[in-house]
Amino acid sequence: MGRPTLNVLVAVLALLVLIGLVLLVVPYAGNSVGEQQEEAESGISAELESQPRKETLQSDASRQASSGISEENSQTADRSSEYLILVNKTHGIGKTYKPKDLKAAKPAASDRPEEYQKLRKAAARAFYRLSKGAKKKDCVIKLTTGFRPYDYQKTLYKQYIQADGKKRAEQYSAKPGYSEHQSGLSADVSSPSVDYELTRSYGKTKEGKWLAKNAHKYGFIIRYPKGREDITGYEYEPWHIRYVGTDAAKEIYEQGITLEEYLGDI
C-alpha cells in the first residue's frame, strides 16, 4: 500500500507543476501575440496617416513642375537690401548723409563737374558694364550727374524755383534732403545724339530705347517712367536711372511698376 500511494503523490505533484508552467507561459504568449497585432495595426495606421501627406506633397510637386515654377526661380529680391532705400518727396535722406563708398563713374560726359560724377561702388561698376553693353549695340551712353550733396541740391532747387516757380520746379526737382542723387545710387545719363542734354526726347532715341529695355539687366531701373507721375511725384525722365540690384530691377521691369509700388509704399 505505501508504494502505490507514493506513486500517486508523485503523479499529482507532476501534474501541479505542469499546470503551473502552463499558467506562467500562456499570459506571455498572449501578450506577445497582442503586441505583434498592435504593431501591425499601428503600422497600418501610420501608413494611412502619412498617405494624405505624401499625396499632398506629390500634388504640390506636380503642380510646381507643370507650371514651370521651381524653388530657385520663385525667390524674390531681398527687400531689406541697402540698394532699395526709398528716397522721394515723402522719404528724406537727411542733410548730412553721404555714402562712404563713392567712386568715379565711367564713362562720364567731359563737360560736367567731375566731383558730381560719382556713384556708390556697386552702382559705378554696374554702370560701367551697362555702358559697355550699350556700346556693343552702337549706343554711347555716358553719365552726366551722379551723387549730389545736400548743399548742391539746395542751390539747384533754389535756381529752379526762381526760374519756373515752386509748383513747376517741384515737378522735376527735389527739395534738398529728398533727392535720390544724394543716395549715390541715381544717375542722369545721356548721349551724343542729344548733345548730352537731359530731354524727354531722349526716350525716342536709339540709346534711350536701348536703355529702357536693357537697364534692368545691369541692376538699374528707369526711376520716373511715363504715365506714373502720380505715383513717383515727378515728370517722366527717360535719362534718370536708379540702381536697385539685378534681382529687384528684373522684377520691377517685368512687372512694369515703380519703385514705390515694388516696395509697397504708395
RAMO-V30266 format. One record per pair of residues at least 4 apart in sequence whose C-alpha atoms are under 7 Angstrom apart, sorted by the first residue. I is the first residue (numbers start at 0). J is the second residue. If there is no record, write none. Layout:
# RAMO-V30266
i = <I | I>
j = <J | J>
This chain:
# RAMO-V30266
i = <0 | 1 | 2 | 3 | 4 | 5 | 6 | 7 | 8 | 9 | 10 | 11 | 12 | 13 | 14 | 15 | 16 | 17 | 18 | 19 | 20 | 21 | 24 | 25 | 26 | 27 | 28 | 29 | 30 | 31 | 32 | 33 | 34 | 35 | 36 | 37 | 38 | 39 | 40 | 41 | 42 | 43 | 44 | 45 | 46 | 49 | 50 | 51 | 52 | 53 | 54 | 55 | 56 | 57 | 58 | 59 | 60 | 61 | 62 | 63 | 63 | 63 | 64 | 68 | 68 | 69 | 70 | 76 | 76 | 78 | 79 | 82 | 82 | 82 | 83 | 85 | 86 | 86 | 86 | 86 | 86 | 86 | 87 | 87 | 87 | 87 | 88 | 88 | 90 | 91 | 91 | 92 | 92 | 92 | 93 | 94 | 94 | 97 | 98 | 98 | 98 | 100 | 100 | 101 | 101 | 101 | 101 | 102 | 102 | 102 | 102 | 102 | 103 | 103 | 103 | 104 | 104 | 104 | 104 | 105 | 106 | 106 | 106 | 107 | 107 | 107 | 107 | 108 | 108 | 108 | 111 | 112 | 115 | 115 | 115 | 115 | 116 | 116 | 116 | 116 | 117 | 117 | 118 | 118 | 118 | 118 | 118 | 118 | 119 | 119 | 119 | 120 | 121 | 122 | 122 | 122 | 123 | 124 | 125 | 125 | 125 | 126 | 127 | 128 | 129 | 129 | 129 | 130 | 130 | 130 | 131 | 133 | 133 | 133 | 133 | 134 | 134 | 138 | 139 | 139 | 140 | 140 | 140 | 140 | 141 | 141 | 141 | 142 | 142 | 142 | 142 | 143 | 143 | 143 | 144 | 144 | 145 | 145 | 145 | 145 | 145 | 146 | 146 | 146 | 146 | 147 | 147 | 147 | 147 | 148 | 148 | 149 | 149 | 149 | 149 | 150 | 151 | 152 | 152 | 153 | 153 | 153 | 154 | 155 | 156 | 156 | 156 | 156 | 157 | 158 | 159 | 159 | 160 | 160 | 160 | 163 | 163 | 164 | 165 | 166 | 168 | 169 | 170 | 170 | 170 | 171 | 171 | 173 | 173 | 174 | 179 | 180 | 180 | 180 | 184 | 184 | 185 | 185 | 185 | 186 | 186 | 186 | 187 | 187 | 187 | 188 | 188 | 189 | 189 | 189 | 189 | 190 | 190 | 191 | 193 | 197 | 199 | 199 | 200 | 201 | 201 | 201 | 202 | 202 | 202 | 203 | 203 | 204 | 205 | 206 | 207 | 207 | 208 | 209 | 210 | 211 | 214 | 214 | 214 | 215 | 215 | 215 | 215 | 215 | 215 | 216 | 216 | 217 | 218 | 218 | 218 | 218 | 218 | 219 | 219 | 219 | 219 | 219 | 219 | 220 | 220 | 220 | 220 | 221 | 221 | 221 | 221 | 222 | 222 | 222 | 222 | 223 | 223 | 223 | 223 | 223 | 224 | 224 | 224 | 225 | 227 | 228 | 228 | 228 | 228 | 230 | 243 | 243 | 244 | 245 | 246 | 247 | 248 | 249 | 250 | 251 | 251 | 251 | 251 | 252 | 256 | 256 | 257 | 258 | 259 | 259 | 259 | 260 | 260>
j = <4 | 5 | 6 | 7 | 8 | 9 | 10 | 11 | 12 | 13 | 14 | 15 | 16 | 17 | 18 | 19 | 20 | 21 | 22 | 23 | 24 | 25 | 28 | 29 | 30 | 31 | 32 | 33 | 34 | 35 | 36 | 37 | 38 | 39 | 40 | 41 | 42 | 43 | 44 | 45 | 46 | 47 | 48 | 49 | 50 | 53 | 54 | 55 | 56 | 57 | 58 | 59 | 60 | 61 | 62 | 63 | 64 | 65 | 66 | 67 | 68 | 69 | 68 | 72 | 73 | 73 | 74 | 246 | 247 | 83 | 83 | 242 | 243 | 244 | 243 | 90 | 90 | 91 | 92 | 177 | 178 | 179 | 91 | 177 | 178 | 179 | 177 | 232 | 177 | 176 | 177 | 96 | 176 | 177 | 176 | 149 | 176 | 181 | 119 | 182 | 183 | 119 | 120 | 117 | 118 | 119 | 120 | 117 | 118 | 119 | 120 | 123 | 116 | 117 | 118 | 116 | 117 | 118 | 123 | 127 | 127 | 141 | 142 | 116 | 141 | 142 | 143 | 141 | 142 | 143 | 143 | 116 | 144 | 145 | 146 | 147 | 143 | 144 | 145 | 146 | 145 | 146 | 122 | 123 | 145 | 146 | 183 | 184 | 123 | 183 | 184 | 124 | 125 | 126 | 184 | 242 | 127 | 128 | 129 | 217 | 218 | 130 | 131 | 132 | 133 | 214 | 217 | 134 | 140 | 141 | 135 | 137 | 138 | 139 | 140 | 138 | 139 | 206 | 190 | 206 | 188 | 189 | 190 | 206 | 188 | 189 | 190 | 186 | 187 | 188 | 189 | 187 | 188 | 189 | 186 | 187 | 180 | 183 | 185 | 186 | 187 | 180 | 181 | 182 | 183 | 151 | 152 | 180 | 181 | 152 | 181 | 153 | 175 | 176 | 181 | 154 | 155 | 156 | 175 | 157 | 174 | 175 | 158 | 159 | 160 | 172 | 173 | 174 | 161 | 162 | 163 | 168 | 164 | 165 | 168 | 167 | 168 | 168 | 169 | 170 | 172 | 173 | 232 | 233 | 234 | 233 | 234 | 177 | 178 | 178 | 185 | 184 | 185 | 186 | 241 | 242 | 240 | 241 | 242 | 239 | 240 | 241 | 238 | 239 | 240 | 238 | 239 | 195 | 196 | 197 | 238 | 194 | 195 | 195 | 201 | 238 | 236 | 237 | 204 | 207 | 237 | 238 | 207 | 208 | 237 | 207 | 208 | 208 | 209 | 210 | 211 | 237 | 212 | 213 | 214 | 221 | 218 | 219 | 220 | 219 | 220 | 245 | 248 | 249 | 252 | 245 | 249 | 245 | 242 | 243 | 244 | 245 | 248 | 240 | 241 | 242 | 243 | 244 | 248 | 240 | 241 | 242 | 248 | 237 | 239 | 240 | 241 | 239 | 240 | 241 | 257 | 231 | 233 | 234 | 235 | 236 | 235 | 236 | 237 | 235 | 231 | 232 | 233 | 234 | 235 | 265 | 247 | 248 | 248 | 249 | 250 | 251 | 252 | 253 | 254 | 255 | 256 | 257 | 261 | 256 | 260 | 261 | 261 | 262 | 263 | 264 | 265 | 264 | 265>
